[in-house]
Amino acid sequence: SIVRQETSAMDTYFRTHEEGERRMGKAVTDIALKKKLEHFVRETAQNSADAAVDGDTPHLIYRYVKIEDRLDEFLNAINWPELEEHYAAVAQEDDEIGVQRILDRIEKGSLPILIVEDRNAEGLTGDEFSKETNYASLLQDFGSSTKDEDEGGVHGVGASVLWGFSGLKTALFLSNPDGWEKAQSPRFVGRVDLPYHESGGEEWQGDGWIGEKSDSDKRATSIKGQEALDIVSDELGLSFVEDRLGSTGTTAIVLGFREPNRSRRSPSKVINRIREM
Protein backbone atom coordinates (compact mmCIF):
# COMPACT_ATOMS: atom_id res chain seq x y z
CA SER A 1 0.00 0.00 0.00
CA ILE A 2 1.02 3.62 -0.41
CA VAL A 3 0.89 6.24 2.30
CA ARG A 4 0.77 9.74 0.88
CA GLN A 5 1.51 13.04 2.55
CA GLU A 6 0.68 16.36 0.93
CA THR A 7 1.78 19.96 0.79
CA SER A 8 0.39 22.69 -1.40
CA ALA A 9 3.28 22.30 -3.83
CA MET A 10 4.07 18.60 -4.06
CA ASP A 11 3.06 15.21 -2.78
CA THR A 12 5.40 12.70 -1.15
CA TYR A 13 4.86 8.96 -1.47
CA PHE A 14 6.60 6.08 0.28
CA ARG A 15 5.71 2.43 -0.09
CA THR A 16 4.90 0.48 3.06
CA HIS A 17 6.50 -2.90 3.59
CA GLU A 18 4.04 -5.75 3.27
CA GLU A 19 4.26 -8.99 5.25
CA GLY A 20 6.50 -11.50 3.50
CA GLU A 21 8.30 -8.93 1.35
CA ARG A 22 12.07 -8.73 1.35
CA ARG A 23 13.57 -6.11 3.66
CA MET A 24 16.31 -4.32 1.74
CA GLY A 25 19.03 -3.38 4.22
CA LYS A 26 20.78 -1.38 1.51
CA ALA A 27 19.28 1.07 -0.93
CA VAL A 28 18.85 -0.31 -4.45
CA THR A 29 21.19 2.30 -5.92
CA ASP A 30 24.01 1.37 -3.50
CA ILE A 31 25.56 -1.03 -5.96
CA ALA A 32 29.06 -1.90 -7.10
CA LEU A 33 30.43 1.49 -8.03
CA LYS A 34 33.53 3.08 -6.58
CA LYS A 35 32.15 6.21 -5.01
CA LYS A 36 34.88 8.62 -6.03
CA LEU A 37 34.25 11.96 -7.68
CA GLU A 38 36.00 10.68 -10.82
CA HIS A 39 33.32 8.03 -11.20
CA PHE A 40 30.53 10.55 -10.66
CA VAL A 41 31.88 12.72 -13.47
CA ARG A 42 32.58 9.80 -15.78
CA GLU A 43 29.14 8.25 -15.43
CA THR A 44 27.14 11.47 -15.68
CA ALA A 45 29.14 12.62 -18.70
CA GLN A 46 28.86 9.21 -20.36
CA ASN A 47 25.10 9.10 -19.85
CA SER A 48 24.75 12.52 -21.46
CA ALA A 49 26.98 11.53 -24.37
CA ASP A 50 24.88 8.42 -24.99
CA ALA A 51 21.71 10.55 -25.03
CA ALA A 52 22.99 13.14 -27.51
CA VAL A 53 20.32 14.51 -29.87
CA ASP A 54 21.02 14.08 -33.60
CA GLY A 55 24.68 13.40 -32.97
CA ASP A 56 25.28 16.80 -31.35
CA THR A 57 27.83 17.08 -28.58
CA PRO A 58 26.03 17.58 -25.25
CA HIS A 59 26.90 20.62 -23.20
CA LEU A 60 27.35 19.77 -19.51
CA ILE A 61 27.13 22.22 -16.64
CA TYR A 62 28.03 21.28 -13.05
CA ARG A 63 27.04 23.58 -10.18
CA TYR A 64 27.72 23.23 -6.47
CA VAL A 65 25.27 25.27 -4.42
CA LYS A 66 24.77 25.69 -0.69
CA ILE A 67 21.15 26.47 0.08
CA GLU A 68 21.26 28.82 3.07
CA ASP A 69 19.31 32.09 2.78
CA ARG A 70 16.19 30.39 1.41
CA LEU A 71 16.62 27.05 3.14
CA ASP A 72 13.22 27.07 4.87
CA GLU A 73 11.42 27.82 1.60
CA PHE A 74 13.38 25.10 -0.19
CA LEU A 75 12.61 22.49 2.46
CA ASN A 76 8.94 23.44 2.60
CA ALA A 77 8.64 23.03 -1.17
CA ILE A 78 9.85 19.42 -1.03
CA ASN A 79 7.53 18.49 1.85
CA TRP A 80 10.31 18.38 4.42
CA PRO A 81 8.40 17.41 7.60
CA GLU A 82 7.36 14.08 6.08
CA LEU A 83 10.68 13.43 4.36
CA GLU A 84 12.62 14.21 7.54
CA GLU A 85 10.74 11.49 9.44
CA HIS A 86 12.03 8.88 7.00
CA TYR A 87 15.57 10.28 6.93
CA ALA A 88 15.71 10.40 10.74
CA ALA A 89 14.48 6.79 10.99
CA VAL A 90 17.20 5.60 8.63
CA ALA A 91 19.84 7.58 10.52
CA GLN A 92 18.71 6.11 13.83
CA GLU A 93 18.64 2.50 12.65
CA ASP A 94 21.86 2.27 10.64
CA ASP A 95 23.58 5.35 9.32
CA GLU A 96 26.08 3.78 6.95
CA ILE A 97 24.76 6.20 4.31
CA GLY A 98 25.64 9.28 6.34
CA VAL A 99 22.12 10.70 6.58
CA GLN A 100 22.65 12.14 10.04
CA ARG A 101 25.62 14.24 8.90
CA ILE A 102 23.41 15.93 6.31
CA LEU A 103 20.58 16.39 8.81
CA ASP A 104 23.06 18.05 11.15
CA ARG A 105 24.17 20.43 8.40
CA ILE A 106 20.55 21.31 7.66
CA GLU A 107 19.96 21.96 11.37
CA LYS A 108 22.88 24.40 11.21
CA GLY A 109 21.28 26.18 8.24
CA SER A 110 22.93 24.76 5.13
CA LEU A 111 22.02 22.15 2.51
CA PRO A 112 24.71 21.32 -0.08
CA ILE A 113 23.44 20.33 -3.52
CA LEU A 114 25.28 19.40 -6.69
CA ILE A 115 23.49 20.11 -9.95
CA VAL A 116 24.28 18.33 -13.21
CA GLU A 117 22.69 19.80 -16.31
CA ASP A 118 23.01 18.56 -19.86
CA ARG A 119 21.87 20.28 -23.03
CA ASN A 120 21.55 18.90 -26.57
CA ALA A 121 20.45 15.62 -24.97
CA GLU A 122 17.24 13.59 -25.18
CA GLY A 123 16.04 14.32 -21.68
CA LEU A 124 13.63 12.13 -19.71
CA THR A 125 11.48 10.91 -22.58
CA GLY A 126 8.73 8.38 -21.94
CA ASP A 127 5.35 8.25 -20.25
CA GLU A 128 4.99 7.94 -16.48
CA PHE A 129 4.46 4.18 -16.38
CA SER A 130 6.38 3.29 -19.54
CA LYS A 131 9.02 0.58 -19.97
CA GLU A 132 12.49 0.82 -21.47
CA THR A 133 12.39 4.61 -21.82
CA ASN A 134 14.82 7.18 -20.47
CA TYR A 135 12.31 8.11 -17.77
CA ALA A 136 11.62 4.52 -16.74
CA SER A 137 15.29 3.50 -16.66
CA LEU A 138 16.41 6.42 -14.53
CA LEU A 139 13.49 6.79 -12.13
CA GLN A 140 11.18 3.80 -12.11
CA ASP A 141 13.22 0.70 -12.86
CA PHE A 142 16.52 1.09 -11.01
CA GLY A 143 19.19 -1.08 -12.57
CA SER A 144 17.68 -1.19 -16.06
CA SER A 145 19.20 0.48 -19.10
CA THR A 146 18.23 1.69 -22.57
CA LYS A 147 21.85 1.70 -23.76
CA ASP A 148 23.02 -0.22 -26.78
CA GLU A 149 25.78 -2.74 -26.23
CA ASP A 150 28.39 -0.53 -27.92
CA GLU A 151 27.71 2.45 -25.66
CA GLY A 152 30.03 3.29 -22.78
CA GLY A 153 29.54 3.47 -19.05
CA VAL A 154 28.13 0.84 -16.74
CA HIS A 155 24.85 -0.41 -18.16
CA GLY A 156 21.96 0.03 -15.74
CA VAL A 157 24.32 1.23 -13.04
CA GLY A 158 25.90 4.56 -13.99
CA ALA A 159 22.98 6.83 -13.13
CA SER A 160 22.95 5.45 -9.58
CA VAL A 161 25.83 7.83 -8.77
CA LEU A 162 23.20 10.57 -8.48
CA TRP A 163 21.84 8.81 -5.39
CA GLY A 164 25.17 7.36 -4.32
CA PHE A 165 26.56 10.86 -3.80
CA SER A 166 23.43 12.07 -1.99
CA GLY A 167 23.58 11.88 1.79
CA LEU A 168 19.77 11.87 1.69
CA LYS A 169 19.55 9.33 -1.16
CA THR A 170 17.35 11.84 -2.96
CA ALA A 171 17.58 13.50 -6.37
CA LEU A 172 15.25 15.94 -8.12
CA PHE A 173 14.92 16.21 -11.90
CA LEU A 174 13.80 18.99 -14.22
CA SER A 175 13.78 17.77 -17.81
CA ASN A 176 12.95 19.22 -21.21
CA PRO A 177 12.38 15.98 -23.19
CA ASP A 178 13.13 15.83 -26.89
CA GLY A 179 9.97 15.84 -29.01
CA TRP A 180 7.61 17.01 -26.29
CA GLU A 181 5.07 19.74 -26.88
CA LYS A 182 6.07 23.07 -25.44
CA ALA A 183 3.04 23.18 -23.12
CA GLN A 184 4.13 19.89 -21.50
CA SER A 185 7.75 20.91 -20.87
CA PRO A 186 9.57 20.89 -18.62
CA ARG A 187 8.69 17.93 -16.38
CA PHE A 188 9.71 17.83 -12.73
CA VAL A 189 9.87 14.87 -10.35
CA GLY A 190 11.90 13.64 -7.38
CA ARG A 191 13.05 10.15 -6.44
CA VAL A 192 14.11 8.83 -3.02
CA ASP A 193 16.02 5.56 -2.54
CA LEU A 194 16.36 4.82 1.16
CA PRO A 195 16.77 1.32 2.60
CA TYR A 196 14.06 -0.46 4.59
CA HIS A 197 13.22 1.36 7.82
CA GLU A 198 10.54 1.75 10.48
CA SER A 199 8.85 5.07 11.22
CA GLY A 200 5.56 6.22 12.68
CA GLY A 201 4.58 2.70 13.65
CA GLU A 202 4.93 1.50 10.04
CA GLU A 203 7.49 -0.54 8.13
CA TRP A 204 8.69 1.11 4.92
CA GLN A 205 10.43 -0.30 1.87
CA GLY A 206 12.37 2.95 1.51
CA ASP A 207 11.73 3.99 -2.07
CA GLY A 208 9.77 7.20 -2.46
CA TRP A 209 8.57 9.79 -4.95
CA ILE A 210 8.17 13.57 -4.90
CA GLY A 211 5.73 15.06 -7.41
CA GLU A 212 1.99 15.25 -7.88
CA LYS A 213 -0.73 12.74 -7.12
CA SER A 214 -1.30 10.26 -9.94
CA ASP A 215 -4.69 8.91 -10.99
CA SER A 216 -3.60 5.43 -9.90
CA ASP A 217 -2.65 6.75 -6.44
CA LYS A 218 0.35 4.39 -6.54
CA ARG A 219 3.07 7.02 -6.54
CA ALA A 220 3.81 10.62 -7.39
CA THR A 221 4.17 11.55 -11.05
CA SER A 222 5.81 14.37 -12.95
CA ILE A 223 4.61 17.93 -12.60
CA LYS A 224 4.62 19.45 -16.09
CA GLY A 225 4.76 22.74 -17.94
CA GLN A 226 4.80 26.16 -16.31
CA GLU A 227 3.88 24.74 -12.90
CA ALA A 228 7.04 22.62 -12.91
CA LEU A 229 9.18 25.60 -13.84
CA ASP A 230 7.55 27.77 -11.17
CA ILE A 231 8.24 25.19 -8.45
CA VAL A 232 11.93 24.86 -9.28
CA SER A 233 12.54 28.52 -10.08
CA ASP A 234 10.39 30.22 -7.44
CA GLU A 235 9.72 27.75 -4.61
CA LEU A 236 13.11 26.00 -4.69
CA GLY A 237 14.81 29.26 -5.60
CA LEU A 238 16.88 27.81 -8.47
CA SER A 239 16.07 30.53 -10.97
CA PHE A 240 18.93 29.66 -13.32
CA VAL A 241 16.99 26.60 -14.53
CA GLU A 242 14.97 28.88 -16.78
CA ASP A 243 18.04 29.07 -19.03
CA ARG A 244 17.68 25.42 -19.93
CA LEU A 245 14.32 25.80 -21.69
CA GLY A 246 16.05 26.63 -24.96
CA SER A 247 17.56 23.15 -25.18
CA THR A 248 16.45 19.58 -24.55
CA GLY A 249 18.06 17.64 -21.73
CA THR A 250 17.85 17.20 -17.97
CA THR A 251 18.88 19.05 -14.84
CA ALA A 252 19.58 16.62 -11.98
CA ILE A 253 19.71 18.04 -8.45
CA VAL A 254 21.56 15.86 -5.91
CA LEU A 255 20.33 16.72 -2.41
CA GLY A 256 22.81 16.60 0.44
CA PHE A 257 25.79 16.14 -1.85
CA ARG A 258 28.85 14.54 -0.29
CA GLU A 259 31.79 12.45 -1.40
CA PRO A 260 31.35 9.08 0.33
CA ASN A 261 35.03 8.13 0.31
CA ARG A 262 36.64 11.31 1.57
CA SER A 263 36.27 14.12 4.07
CA ARG A 264 34.39 17.27 3.14
CA ARG A 265 36.05 19.75 0.77
CA SER A 266 34.88 23.17 -0.31
CA PRO A 267 32.50 23.69 -3.26
CA SER A 268 35.23 25.51 -5.18
CA LYS A 269 37.60 22.57 -4.81
CA VAL A 270 34.93 20.11 -5.93
CA ILE A 271 34.05 22.19 -8.99
CA ASN A 272 37.69 22.73 -9.88
CA ARG A 273 38.29 18.99 -9.70
CA ILE A 274 35.27 18.34 -11.90
CA ARG A 275 36.59 20.88 -14.40
CA GLU A 276 39.97 19.13 -14.45
CA MET A 277 38.36 15.75 -15.10
VOPAGU-2260 file (C-alpha; in pm, 1 decimal, decimal comma):
REM VOPAGU-2260
SITE   aa  ch    i         X         Y         Z
SITE  SER   A    0       0,0       0,0       0,0
SITE  ILE   A    1     101,9     362,1     -41,5
SITE  VAL   A    2      88,5     624,0     230,3
SITE  ARG   A    3      76,9     973,9      88,3
SITE  GLN   A    4     151,0    1304,4     255,1
SITE  GLU   A    5      67,6    1636,0      93,3
SITE  THR   A    6     178,4    1996,0      79,4
SITE  SER   A    7      38,7    2269,3    -140,1
SITE  ALA   A    8     328,2    2229,9    -382,9
SITE  MET   A    9     406,9    1860,0    -406,1
SITE  ASP   A   10     305,7    1520,9    -277,8
SITE  THR   A   11     540,2    1269,8    -115,2
SITE  TYR   A   12     485,8     896,4    -147,2
SITE  PHE   A   13     660,5     608,2      28,0
SITE  ARG   A   14     571,4     243,0      -9,5
SITE  THR   A   15     490,0      47,9     305,7
SITE  HIS   A   16     649,7    -290,0     359,0
SITE  GLU   A   17     403,8    -575,4     327,0
SITE  GLU   A   18     425,6    -899,5     524,6
SITE  GLY   A   19     650,4   -1149,9     350,4
SITE  GLU   A   20     830,1    -893,4     134,5
SITE  ARG   A   21    1206,7    -873,3     135,0
SITE  ARG   A   22    1357,2    -611,2     366,0
SITE  MET   A   23    1630,8    -431,8     174,4
SITE  GLY   A   24    1902,8    -337,7     421,6
SITE  LYS   A   25    2078,3    -138,5     150,6
SITE  ALA   A   26    1927,7     107,4     -92,6
SITE  VAL   A   27    1884,8     -30,9    -444,6
SITE  THR   A   28    2119,4     230,0    -591,8
SITE  ASP   A   29    2400,6     136,7    -350,0
SITE  ILE   A   30    2556,3    -102,7    -596,3
SITE  ALA   A   31    2906,3    -190,3    -709,6
SITE  LEU   A   32    3042,9     149,4    -802,7
SITE  LYS   A   33    3353,2     307,7    -658,2
SITE  LYS   A   34    3215,4     620,9    -501,1
SITE  LYS   A   35    3487,9     862,2    -603,1
SITE  LEU   A   36    3425,4    1196,3    -768,4
SITE  GLU   A   37    3600,3    1068,0   -1082,2
SITE  HIS   A   38    3332,1     802,9   -1120,2
SITE  PHE   A   39    3053,1    1054,8   -1065,5
SITE  VAL   A   40    3187,6    1272,4   -1346,7
SITE  ARG   A   41    3257,7     980,3   -1577,6
SITE  GLU   A   42    2914,3     824,9   -1542,8
SITE  THR   A   43    2713,7    1147,0   -1567,8
SITE  ALA   A   44    2913,9    1261,7   -1869,5
SITE  GLN   A   45    2885,8     921,3   -2036,1
SITE  ASN   A   46    2510,2     909,6   -1985,1
SITE  SER   A   47    2475,4    1252,2   -2145,6
SITE  ALA   A   48    2697,7    1152,5   -2437,0
SITE  ASP   A   49    2487,7     842,1   -2498,7
SITE  ALA   A   50    2170,7    1054,9   -2502,8
SITE  ALA   A   51    2298,7    1314,3   -2751,2
SITE  VAL   A   52    2032,0    1451,3   -2987,2
SITE  ASP   A   53    2102,5    1407,7   -3360,1
SITE  GLY   A   54    2468,1    1340,4   -3297,3
SITE  ASP   A   55    2528,4    1679,8   -3134,9
SITE  THR   A   56    2782,7    1708,1   -2857,6
SITE  PRO   A   57    2602,8    1758,1   -2525,3
SITE  HIS   A   58    2689,9    2062,5   -2319,8
SITE  LEU   A   59    2735,0    1976,6   -1950,9
SITE  ILE   A   60    2712,9    2222,2   -1663,7
SITE  TYR   A   61    2803,3    2128,4   -1305,0
SITE  ARG   A   62    2703,6    2357,9   -1018,0
SITE  TYR   A   63    2772,2    2322,6    -647,0
SITE  VAL   A   64    2526,9    2527,5    -442,3
SITE  LYS   A   65    2477,3    2569,3     -68,9
SITE  ILE   A   66    2115,0    2647,2       8,1
SITE  GLU   A   67    2125,9    2881,8     307,1
SITE  ASP   A   68    1931,3    3208,8     277,7
SITE  ARG   A   69    1618,7    3038,8     141,1
SITE  LEU   A   70    1661,8    2704,5     314,2
SITE  ASP   A   71    1322,0    2706,9     487,4
SITE  GLU   A   72    1142,4    2781,6     160,0
SITE  PHE   A   73    1338,0    2510,3     -19,0
SITE  LEU   A   74    1260,7    2249,1     245,7
SITE  ASN   A   75     893,8    2343,7     260,1
SITE  ALA   A   76     864,2    2303,4    -116,7
SITE  ILE   A   77     984,7    1941,7    -103,5
SITE  ASN   A   78     752,5    1848,8     185,0
SITE  TRP   A   79    1031,4    1837,8     442,0
SITE  PRO   A   80     839,9    1740,9     760,3
SITE  GLU   A   81     735,5    1407,8     607,6
SITE  LEU   A   82    1068,3    1343,4     436,4
SITE  GLU   A   83    1261,8    1420,9     753,7
SITE  GLU   A   84    1074,3    1149,4     943,6
SITE  HIS   A   85    1203,4     888,4     700,1
SITE  TYR   A   86    1557,0    1028,5     693,4
SITE  ALA   A   87    1570,5    1039,6    1074,5
SITE  ALA   A   88    1448,0     679,4    1099,1
SITE  VAL   A   89    1720,5     559,7     862,9
SITE  ALA   A   90    1983,6     758,0    1052,0
SITE  GLN   A   91    1871,2     610,6    1382,9
SITE  GLU   A   92    1864,0     249,6    1264,7
SITE  ASP   A   93    2186,0     226,8    1063,8
SITE  ASP   A   94    2358,3     535,2     932,2
SITE  GLU   A   95    2608,0     378,2     694,8
SITE  ILE   A   96    2476,1     619,7     431,1
SITE  GLY   A   97    2564,4     928,5     633,7
SITE  VAL   A   98    2212,3    1070,5     658,1
SITE  GLN   A   99    2265,5    1213,9    1004,2
SITE  ARG   A  100    2561,7    1424,0     890,3
SITE  ILE   A  101    2340,8    1593,3     630,6
SITE  LEU   A  102    2057,9    1638,9     880,8
SITE  ASP   A  103    2306,2    1805,2    1114,6
SITE  ARG   A  104    2417,4    2042,7     839,7
SITE  ILE   A  105    2054,8    2130,6     766,5
SITE  GLU   A  106    1996,4    2195,9    1137,1
SITE  LYS   A  107    2288,0    2440,3    1121,5
SITE  GLY   A  108    2128,2    2617,5     824,4
SITE  SER   A  109    2292,9    2475,8     513,1
SITE  LEU   A  110    2201,9    2215,0     250,6
SITE  PRO   A  111    2470,8    2131,6      -7,9
SITE  ILE   A  112    2344,0    2033,3    -352,0
SITE  LEU   A  113    2527,6    1939,7    -669,1
SITE  ILE   A  114    2348,9    2011,1    -994,9
SITE  VAL   A  115    2428,4    1833,0   -1321,0
SITE  GLU   A  116    2269,0    1979,5   -1631,1
SITE  ASP   A  117    2301,3    1856,1   -1985,9
SITE  ARG   A  118    2187,2    2028,3   -2303,3
SITE  ASN   A  119    2154,6    1890,2   -2657,2
SITE  ALA   A  120    2045,1    1562,5   -2496,6
SITE  GLU   A  121    1723,9    1358,9   -2518,5
SITE  GLY   A  122    1603,9    1432,0   -2167,7
SITE  LEU   A  123    1362,8    1213,4   -1971,4
SITE  THR   A  124    1147,8    1091,1   -2258,0
SITE  GLY   A  125     873,4     838,3   -2193,7
SITE  ASP   A  126     535,1     824,6   -2024,5
SITE  GLU   A  127     498,6     794,1   -1648,0
SITE  PHE   A  128     446,0     417,9   -1638,0
SITE  SER   A  129     638,0     328,5   -1954,4
SITE  LYS   A  130     901,5      57,9   -1996,5
SITE  GLU   A  131    1249,0      82,2   -2147,5
SITE  THR   A  132    1238,8     461,0   -2182,2
SITE  ASN   A  133    1481,9     718,0   -2046,9
SITE  TYR   A  134    1231,5     811,4   -1776,8
SITE  ALA   A  135    1162,1     452,0   -1673,5
SITE  SER   A  136    1528,9     349,8   -1666,4
SITE  LEU   A  137    1640,7     642,2   -1453,5
SITE  LEU   A  138    1349,1     678,7   -1212,5
SITE  GLN   A  139    1117,8     380,3   -1211,1
SITE  ASP   A  140    1322,2      70,0   -1286,1
SITE  PHE   A  141    1651,5     109,1   -1100,7
SITE  GLY   A  142    1918,9    -107,8   -1256,8
SITE  SER   A  143    1768,0    -119,3   -1605,9
SITE  SER   A  144    1919,6      48,5   -1909,7
SITE  THR   A  145    1823,1     169,3   -2256,9
SITE  LYS   A  146    2185,2     170,3   -2375,9
SITE  ASP   A  147    2301,5     -22,4   -2678,0
SITE  GLU   A  148    2578,1    -273,8   -2622,8
SITE  ASP   A  149    2838,6     -52,5   -2792,4
SITE  GLU   A  150    2771,5     245,0   -2565,9
SITE  GLY   A  151    3003,3     329,2   -2277,6
SITE  GLY   A  152    2953,7     346,7   -1904,7
SITE  VAL   A  153    2812,7      83,8   -1674,1
SITE  HIS   A  154    2484,6     -40,8   -1816,4
SITE  GLY   A  155    2195,5       3,1   -1574,4
SITE  VAL   A  156    2432,1     123,2   -1304,3
SITE  GLY   A  157    2589,7     455,8   -1398,8
SITE  ALA   A  158    2298,3     682,9   -1312,7
SITE  SER   A  159    2294,9     545,1    -958,3
SITE  VAL   A  160    2582,6     783,0    -876,7
SITE  LEU   A  161    2320,2    1057,4    -847,6
SITE  TRP   A  162    2183,8     880,7    -539,0
SITE  GLY   A  163    2517,4     735,6    -432,3
SITE  PHE   A  164    2655,7    1085,8    -379,6
SITE  SER   A  165    2343,2    1207,5    -198,9
SITE  GLY   A  166    2357,5    1188,1     178,6
SITE  LEU   A  167    1976,7    1186,6     168,6
SITE  LYS   A  168    1955,3     933,0    -116,3
SITE  THR   A  169    1735,0    1184,0    -296,2
SITE  ALA   A  170    1757,6    1349,8    -637,2
SITE  LEU   A  171    1524,7    1594,2    -812,1
SITE  PHE   A  172    1491,9    1621,2   -1189,8
SITE  LEU   A  173    1379,6    1899,2   -1422,4
SITE  SER   A  174    1378,0    1776,8   -1780,8
SITE  ASN   A  175    1295,0    1921,7   -2120,5
SITE  PRO   A  176    1237,8    1598,0   -2319,0
SITE  ASP   A  177    1313,4    1582,8   -2688,6
SITE  GLY   A  178     997,1    1584,1   -2901,1
SITE  TRP   A  179     761,0    1700,7   -2628,9
SITE  GLU   A  180     506,6    1973,6   -2688,2
SITE  LYS   A  181     607,0    2307,3   -2543,5
SITE  ALA   A  182     303,9    2317,5   -2312,1
SITE  GLN   A  183     412,7    1989,1   -2150,1
SITE  SER   A  184     775,0    2090,5   -2087,5
SITE  PRO   A  185     957,2    2089,1   -1861,8
SITE  ARG   A  186     868,9    1793,4   -1638,5
SITE  PHE   A  187     970,9    1782,9   -1272,8
SITE  VAL   A  188     986,7    1486,6   -1034,8
SITE  GLY   A  189    1190,4    1363,9    -737,8
SITE  ARG   A  190    1305,5    1015,5    -644,0
SITE  VAL   A  191    1410,7     882,9    -301,7
SITE  ASP   A  192    1601,5     555,6    -254,0
SITE  LEU   A  193    1636,3     482,3     115,6
SITE  PRO   A  194    1676,7     132,4     260,5
SITE  TYR   A  195    1406,1     -46,0     459,2
SITE  HIS   A  196    1322,1     136,0     781,8
SITE  GLU   A  197    1054,3     175,3    1047,9
SITE  SER   A  198     885,5     506,8    1121,9
SITE  GLY   A  199     556,3     622,4    1268,0
SITE  GLY   A  200     457,6     270,1    1365,3
SITE  GLU   A  201     492,6     149,5    1003,6
SITE  GLU   A  202     749,3     -53,8     813,1
SITE  TRP   A  203     869,4     110,7     492,1
SITE  GLN   A  204    1042,6     -30,4     186,9
SITE  GLY   A  205    1236,5     294,6     151,3
SITE  ASP   A  206    1172,9     398,7    -207,3
SITE  GLY   A  207     976,7     720,2    -245,8
SITE  TRP   A  208     856,8     979,3    -494,9
SITE  ILE   A  209     817,4    1356,6    -489,9
SITE  GLY   A  210     573,0    1505,5    -741,3
SITE  GLU   A  211     199,0    1525,4    -787,9
SITE  LYS   A  212     -72,7    1274,1    -712,3
SITE  SER   A  213    -130,4    1026,4    -994,4
SITE  ASP   A  214    -468,8     890,8   -1099,5
SITE  SER   A  215    -360,4     543,5    -989,8
SITE  ASP   A  216    -264,9     675,2    -644,2
SITE  LYS   A  217      35,2     439,3    -653,6
SITE  ARG   A  218     307,2     701,8    -653,6
SITE  ALA   A  219     381,2    1061,8    -738,7
SITE  THR   A  220     416,6    1154,8   -1105,1
SITE  SER   A  221     581,2    1437,4   -1295,1
SITE  ILE   A  222     461,0    1793,2   -1260,1
SITE  LYS   A  223     462,5    1944,8   -1608,7
SITE  GLY   A  224     476,4    2273,7   -1794,0
SITE  GLN   A  225     479,6    2615,9   -1631,2
SITE  GLU   A  226     388,0    2474,2   -1290,3
SITE  ALA   A  227     704,3    2261,8   -1290,7
SITE  LEU   A  228     917,7    2559,9   -1383,7
SITE  ASP   A  229     755,1    2777,5   -1116,7
SITE  ILE   A  230     824,2    2518,7    -845,4
SITE  VAL   A  231    1192,7    2485,7    -928,5
SITE  SER   A  232    1254,0    2852,4   -1008,2
SITE  ASP   A  233    1039,4    3021,6    -744,4
SITE  GLU   A  234     972,4    2774,9    -461,4
SITE  LEU   A  235    1310,6    2599,8    -469,4
SITE  GLY   A  236    1480,9    2926,4    -560,1
SITE  LEU   A  237    1688,0    2780,7    -847,3
SITE  SER   A  238    1606,7    3053,2   -1097,2
SITE  PHE   A  239    1892,5    2966,1   -1332,3
SITE  VAL   A  240    1698,6    2660,2   -1453,1
SITE  GLU   A  241    1497,3    2887,9   -1678,3
SITE  ASP   A  242    1803,7    2907,5   -1902,9
SITE  ARG   A  243    1767,7    2541,9   -1993,1
SITE  LEU   A  244    1431,7    2580,4   -2168,8
SITE  GLY   A  245    1604,9    2662,8   -2496,3
SITE  SER   A  246    1756,0    2315,1   -2518,0
SITE  THR   A  247    1644,9    1958,1   -2455,4
SITE  GLY   A  248    1805,9    1764,5   -2173,0
SITE  THR   A  249    1784,7    1719,6   -1797,3
SITE  THR   A  250    1888,4    1905,1   -1484,5
SITE  ALA   A  251    1958,2    1661,9   -1197,8
SITE  ILE   A  252    1970,8    1803,9    -844,5
SITE  VAL   A  253    2156,3    1586,1    -590,9
SITE  LEU   A  254    2032,9    1671,6    -241,0
SITE  GLY   A  255    2281,4    1659,9      44,2
SITE  PHE   A  256    2579,2    1613,6    -185,4
SITE  ARG   A  257    2884,7    1454,0     -28,8
SITE  GLU   A  258    3178,6    1244,8    -140,1
SITE  PRO   A  259    3134,9     907,6      32,6
SITE  ASN   A  260    3502,9     813,2      30,8
SITE  ARG   A  261    3664,2    1130,5     156,6
SITE  SER   A  262    3626,6    1412,4     406,6
SITE  ARG   A  263    3439,3    1727,2     313,9
SITE  ARG   A  264    3605,1    1975,1      77,3
SITE  SER   A  265    3487,7    2317,2     -31,3
SITE  PRO   A  266    3249,6    2368,6    -325,6
SITE  SER   A  267    3522,7    2550,9    -517,7
SITE  LYS   A  268    3760,3    2256,7    -481,3
SITE  VAL   A  269    3492,6    2011,3    -592,7
SITE  ILE   A  270    3404,8    2218,5    -899,1
SITE  ASN   A  271    3769,4    2272,9    -987,8
SITE  ARG   A  272    3829,4    1898,8    -970,0
SITE  ILE   A  273    3526,7    1834,2   -1190,4
SITE  ARG   A  274    3659,0    2087,6   -1439,7
SITE  GLU   A  275    3997,3    1912,8   -1444,5
SITE  MET   A  276    3836,1    1575,5   -1509,7
